[in-house]
Amino acid sequence: MPLYDFKCHACGHEFEELRPLGQKGQIKCLECGAKRASRVFKPSTVLVQVQHEPGSARLNRGRLRR
């Protein structure tokens, strides 16, 4: 089940909830109990791999190597 982000229209509280794919229906706010929460789309994290040139500085487990 994917983890979705929601925001309550009544109190503005943001929370996450595990929901089955394609499940429709009202979402209840965990803070105030109102059934007026909607899904919020947030950008995902992207991992970028960079190749370093020989002799350039690079980080290796928190230590700077040359």
N, CA, C and O of each residue as an XYZ file, in Angstrom:
264
protein
N       0.845     -1.186      0.000
C       0.000      0.000      0.000
C       0.882      1.238      0.000
O       1.840      1.317      0.769
N       0.573      2.196     -0.845
C       1.359      3.430     -0.867
C       0.989      4.369      0.277
O      -0.120      4.329      0.808
N       1.938      5.202      0.632
C       1.759      6.208      1.670
C       1.443      7.536      0.983
O       2.234      8.022      0.175
N       0.288      8.122      1.301
C      -0.143      9.372      0.679
C      -0.121     10.509      1.693
O      -0.280     10.282      2.892
N       0.078     11.732      1.206
C       0.020     12.943      2.021
C      -1.359     13.563      1.875
O      -1.905     13.636      0.774
N      -1.923     14.012      3.005
C      -3.237     14.647      3.014
C      -3.177     15.947      3.786
O      -2.311     16.134      4.641
N      -4.117     16.861      3.476
C      -4.246     18.120      4.197
C      -5.721     18.360      4.494
O      -6.572     18.237      3.612
N      -6.013     18.703      5.748
C      -7.384     18.951      6.177
C      -7.815     20.352      5.757
O      -7.089     21.323      5.968
N      -9.008     20.450      5.159
C      -9.527     21.755      4.751
C     -10.054     22.546      5.950
O     -10.112     23.774      5.899
N     -10.432     21.863      7.013
C     -11.003     22.532      8.186
C      -9.926     23.174      9.065
O     -10.044     24.341      9.440
N      -8.865     22.406      9.397
C      -7.863     22.934     10.341
C      -6.476     23.145      9.722
O      -5.617     23.765     10.348
N      -6.243     22.637      8.499
C      -4.959     22.818      7.829
C      -3.897     21.802      8.220
O      -2.761     21.897      7.757
N      -4.239     20.838      9.058
C      -3.284     19.812      9.501
C      -2.874     18.929      8.316
O      -3.723     18.495      7.537
N      -1.555     18.664      8.184
C      -1.048     17.772      7.146
C      -0.632     16.455      7.794
O       0.000     16.448      8.850
N      -0.992     15.336      7.151
C      -0.671     14.028      7.692
C      -0.505     13.024      6.559
O      -0.880     13.285      5.416
N       0.067     11.859      6.901
C       0.274     10.781      5.940
C      -0.618      9.612      6.322
O      -0.916      9.400      7.497
N      -1.040      8.854      5.311
C      -1.882      7.692      5.569
C      -1.633      6.635      4.508
O      -1.510      6.946      3.323
N      -1.559      5.382      4.942
C      -1.452      4.257      4.010
C      -2.835      3.979      3.440
O      -3.794      3.796      4.188
N      -2.938      3.948      2.111
C      -4.217      3.704      1.448
C      -4.007      2.713      0.313
O      -2.998      2.792     -0.389
N      -4.941      1.777      0.116
C      -4.848      0.891     -1.038
C      -4.940      1.686     -2.344
O      -5.587      2.733     -2.394
N      -4.300      1.194     -3.384
C      -4.329      1.873     -4.680
C      -5.762      2.037     -5.167
O      -6.540      1.083     -5.153
N      -6.107      3.234     -5.594
C      -7.407      3.496     -6.186
C      -8.567      3.589     -5.215
O      -9.715      3.707     -5.644
N      -8.298      3.537     -3.908
C      -9.396      3.613     -2.941
C      -9.944      5.036     -2.898
O      -9.197      5.998     -2.719
N     -11.245      5.150     -3.062
C     -11.922      6.442     -3.024
C     -12.650      6.561     -1.688
O     -12.754      5.589     -0.939
N     -13.143      7.736     -1.402
C     -13.903      7.945     -0.174
C     -13.346      9.100      0.623
O     -12.279      9.633      0.317
N     -14.080      9.478      1.645
C     -13.675     10.600      2.478
C     -12.523     10.204      3.387
O     -12.439      9.072      3.864
N     -11.637     11.167      3.614
C     -10.496     10.977      4.496
C     -10.757     11.776      5.763
O     -11.063     12.967      5.702
N     -10.636     11.124      6.903
C     -10.877     11.783      8.189
C      -9.565     12.366      8.712
O      -8.544     11.680      8.754
N      -9.602     13.636      9.108
C      -8.427     14.314      9.666
C      -8.063     13.679     11.002
O      -8.934     13.433     11.837
N      -6.790     13.417     11.199
C      -6.319     12.815     12.439
C      -6.286     13.818     13.593
O      -6.265     13.421     14.758
N      -6.282     15.108     13.276
C      -6.182     16.165     14.289
C      -7.556     16.587     14.806
O      -7.800     16.545     16.012
N      -8.453     16.992     13.909
C      -9.742     17.551     14.332
C     -10.929     16.617     14.081
O     -12.023     16.864     14.588
N     -10.727     15.549     13.307
C     -11.793     14.587     13.057
C     -12.714     14.942     11.904
O     -13.631     14.180     11.598
N     -12.495     16.082     11.256
C     -13.333     16.479     10.119
C     -13.098     15.538      8.947
O     -12.003     15.001      8.776
N     -14.129     15.346      8.148
C     -14.011     14.474      6.969
C     -13.830     15.321      5.713
O     -14.475     15.086      4.691
N     -12.950     16.302      5.805
C     -12.728     17.218      4.690
C     -11.251     17.300      4.321
O     -10.767     18.379      3.982
N     -10.534     16.200      4.379
C      -9.121     16.179      4.006
C      -8.992     15.735      2.554
O      -9.762     14.900      2.078
N      -8.018     16.297      1.862
C      -7.770     15.906      0.476
C      -6.291     15.596      0.282
O      -5.441     16.018      1.067
N      -6.005     14.859     -0.769
C      -4.649     14.427     -1.054
C      -3.805     15.600     -1.540
O      -4.270     16.437     -2.314
N      -2.559     15.649     -1.076
C      -1.604     16.691     -1.449
C      -0.490     16.024     -2.249
O       0.022     14.981     -1.842
N      -0.117     16.602     -3.363
C       0.966     16.058     -4.180
C       2.251     16.794     -3.844
O       2.328     18.017     -3.956
N       3.257     16.039     -3.433
C       4.561     16.607     -3.085
C       5.610     16.000     -4.011
O       5.496     14.839     -4.402
N       6.626     16.776     -4.361
C       7.678     16.219     -5.224
C       8.440     15.122     -4.487
O       8.624     15.183     -3.271
N       8.874     14.133     -5.234
C       9.625     13.038     -4.627
C      11.113     13.356     -4.642
O      11.563     14.253     -5.354
N      11.859     12.618     -3.856
C      13.303     12.782     -3.782
C      13.951     12.078     -4.967
O      13.566     10.966     -5.329
N      14.939     12.736     -5.566
C      15.637     12.169     -6.707
C      17.111     12.041     -6.348
O      17.727     12.990     -5.862
N      17.660     10.876     -6.587
C      19.070     10.628     -6.332
C      19.831     10.778     -7.644
O      19.497     10.133     -8.639
N      20.843     11.619     -7.645
C      21.630     11.866     -8.849
C      23.047     11.369     -8.606
O      23.680     11.727     -7.613
N      23.536     10.543     -9.519
C      24.902     10.039     -9.416
C      25.794     10.872    -10.317
O      25.484     11.083    -11.490
N      26.904     11.344     -9.764
C      27.824     12.206    -10.506
C      29.181     11.511    -10.596
O      29.688     10.992     -9.601
N      29.759     11.506    -11.784
C      31.092     10.951    -11.946
C      32.104     12.066    -11.731
O      31.939     13.177    -12.234
N      33.159     11.753    -10.972
C      34.195     12.739    -10.678
C      35.416     12.484    -11.554
O      35.739     11.348    -11.901
N      36.059     13.552    -11.886
C      37.296     13.451    -12.669
C      38.434     13.017    -11.747
O      38.413     13.341    -10.559
N      39.419     12.298    -12.260
C      40.568     11.921    -11.434
C      41.244     13.163    -10.866
O      41.465     14.144    -11.576
N      41.571     13.105     -9.567
C      42.242     14.228     -8.927
C      41.294     15.253     -8.333
O      41.742     16.150     -7.619
N      40.003     15.151     -8.603
C      39.072     16.122     -8.025
C      38.699     15.688     -6.608
O      38.795     14.509     -6.268
N      38.278     16.640     -5.791
C      37.882     16.343     -4.411
C      36.515     15.667     -4.411
O      35.636     16.037     -5.190
N      36.340     14.692     -3.549
C      35.034     14.051     -3.411
C      34.847     13.604     -1.963
O      35.815     13.361     -1.244
N      33.609     13.501     -1.559
C      33.295     13.059     -0.197
C      33.164     11.542     -0.162
O      32.552     10.939     -1.044
N      33.741     10.937      0.858
C      33.624      9.490      1.040
C      33.325      9.232      2.510
O      34.218      9.329      3.352
N      32.087      8.907      2.821
C      31.647      8.645      4.188
C      31.990      9.787      5.129
O      32.478      9.563      6.237
N      31.735     11.004      4.689
C      31.939     12.172      5.542
C      33.358     12.693      5.546
O      33.634     13.708      6.185
N      34.265     12.031      4.852
C      35.666     12.497      4.828
C      36.003     13.009      3.436
O      35.580     12.433      2.434
N      36.747     14.067      3.382
C      37.152     14.653      2.114
C      38.409     13.941      1.630
O      39.412     13.876      2.342
N      38.346     13.404      0.401
C      39.520     12.733     -0.188
C      39.979     13.523     -1.401
O      39.187     14.220     -2.035
N      41.240     13.414     -1.716
C      41.785     14.050     -2.922
C      42.509     13.027     -3.730
O      43.047     13.346     -4.790
